[in-house]
């Protein structure tokens, strides 16, 4: 990163260059229990909800915890799990364009307390889902020297020169 600040690096990097694979898709009429099973099967924490191939909502593990668990019938019996996912998804989610910068993505994620932001192309088609984990990985790449050279205990400070 010679001579480039983290801010500059994130302001130059484009969302399209990050890992956007952290999601599954489901049609809005799909039962909540089936969407949860799809997420579990593919080990994903986010489902992008579509109507005729277009993004209409987002359903995340946070929605499962807040809107499904604790409700009668969660898990496929009559109740939350048997409802269409459109009843519990977040409609019209905040999105990113593939050419947005990583810095802009971080700002939107922070402002909205989001861990996931769908990424769309100029025509509104789903390109992927930006996760907080993908952003952290990018930061680690930008700060590779600092991250890789941390002592096992970051509070550890050598009192004298180690070695010969």
Number of C-alpha atoms within 10 A of each C-alpha: 12 4 6 10 12 14 11 12 17 21 15 13 17 18 25 20 12 18 16 19 13 19 22 19 19 23 21 23 14 16 21 28 21 18 25 23 14 18 21 12 9 11 12 16 20 27 25 26 27 19 13 8 13 14 24 18 23 27 28 22 15 12 15 20 11 12 16 21 14 11 13 12 15 19 19 16 12 11 14 24 25 17 20 18 26 21 14 21 22 17 14 11 17 16 19 23 20 22 15 16 20 26 20 16 25 17 12 16 19 12 9 10 9 13 18 25 24 25 25 20 14 10 7 13 12 20 16 24 26 27 24 17 13 18 20 11 15 19 16 14 14 18 14 13 11 10 12 10 9 11 11 7 7 8 8 9 8 8 6 6 6 6 4 3
